[in-house]
């Protein structure tokens, strides 16, 4: 779907063209640092209307500015057949024709994206609360998408049910259960530390070389996928929204470039979503 909405910086560029046409001086547009972005929040009225993406200025390897879009959340008004369509998923980057793009990002882009998406996140969460609280919406397709699965309530025993006292639990059993719980918690905490270290590795899950061509030597990628599977199996799960979106996008890109990794990664993609 063609997008016609522009960031404020893009509006300024077009206004500059008009000034130039009228013979007025125009300051030369400065190039940016390669790999960096400028993300601008959407106006609140657009967000209230359901807009779920922002525009970003991205500076390529030559420092030239290019216009792309970042999808903060899925659209709450999307149809069921569009729920997993590229361009309607949180974390997708697209061009003006809604084609997925892969950007080599640098700098503090996570903070920029998070701040620019904040009012969209707020609208999305508030919409879900209102929508899911209305019982009439349970018959709508969007309920399956927006609302968490209901937790089954424990069945109340009938009045005639004979209740027997539980077997007494020894102090040793309690201590053993507490020890296992502490060990499980420590295992997950260590897995999250290992995951963060892995994601900070240069060229983490990159499927292309420095010139943009698909890699032929997958030795490094093999090792990264193996280590990623290990930490995810141990319970690692990014708590930061942008980190999780980056990880999911990278995993999907790996499977797209090298389908043989699908058997290893697909179950973990489902686990993280």
Rosetta blueprint (number, residue, H / E / L):
1 X L
2 X L
3 X L
4 X L
5 X L
6 X L
7 X L
8 X H
9 X H
10 X H
11 X H
12 X H
13 X H
14 X H
15 X H
16 X H
17 X H
18 X H
19 X H
20 X H
21 X H
22 X L
23 X L
24 X L
25 X L
26 X L
27 X L
28 X L
29 X L
30 X L
31 X L
32 X L
33 X L
34 X L
35 X L
36 X L
37 X E
38 X E
39 X E
40 X L
41 X L
42 X L
43 X L
44 X H
45 X H
46 X H
47 X H
48 X H
49 X L
50 X L
51 X L
52 X L
53 X E
54 X E
55 X E
56 X E
57 X E
58 X E
59 X E
60 X L
61 X L
62 X L
63 X L
64 X L
65 X E
66 X E
67 X E
68 X E
69 X E
70 X E
71 X E
72 X L
73 X L
74 X L
75 X L
76 X L
77 X L
78 X L
79 X L
80 X H
81 X H
82 X H
83 X L
84 X L
85 X L
86 X L
87 X L
88 X L
89 X L
90 X L
91 X L
92 X L
93 X E
94 X E
95 X L
96 X L
97 X L
98 X L
99 X L
100 X E
101 X L
102 X L
103 X L
104 X L
105 X L
106 X L
107 X L
108 X L
109 X H
110 X H
111 X H
112 X H
113 X H
114 X H
115 X H
116 X H
117 X L
118 X H
119 X H
120 X H
121 X H
122 X H
123 X H
124 X H
125 X H
126 X H
127 X H
128 X H
129 X H
130 X H
131 X H
132 X H
133 X H
134 X L
135 X H
136 X H
137 X H
138 X H
139 X H
140 X L
141 X H
142 X H
143 X H
144 X H
145 X H
146 X H
147 X L
148 X L
149 X L
150 X L
151 X L
152 X L
153 X L
154 X L
155 X L
156 X L
157 X L
158 X L
159 X L
160 X L
161 X L
162 X L
163 X L
164 X L
165 X L
166 X L
167 X L
168 X L
169 X L
170 X L
171 X H
172 X H
173 X H
174 X H
175 X H
176 X H
177 X H
178 X H
179 X H
180 X H
181 X H
182 X H
183 X H
184 X H
185 X H
186 X H
187 X H
188 X H
189 X H
190 X H
191 X H
192 X H
193 X H
194 X H
195 X H
196 X H
197 X H
198 X H
199 X H
200 X L
201 X L
202 X L
203 X L
204 X L
205 X L
206 X L
207 X L
208 X E
209 X L
210 X L
211 X L
212 X L
213 X L
214 X E
215 X L
216 X L
217 X L
218 X L
219 X H
220 X H
221 X H
222 X H
223 X H
224 X H
225 X H
226 X H
227 X H
228 X H
229 X H
230 X H
231 X H
232 X H
233 X H
234 X L
235 X L
236 X L
237 X L
238 X L
239 X L
240 X L
241 X H
242 X H
243 X H
244 X H
245 X H
246 X H
247 X H
248 X H
249 X H
250 X H
251 X H
252 X H
253 X H
254 X H
255 X H
256 X H
257 X H
258 X L
259 X H
260 X H
261 X H
262 X H
263 X H
264 X H
265 X H
266 X H
267 X H
268 X H
269 X H
270 X H
271 X H
272 X H
273 X L
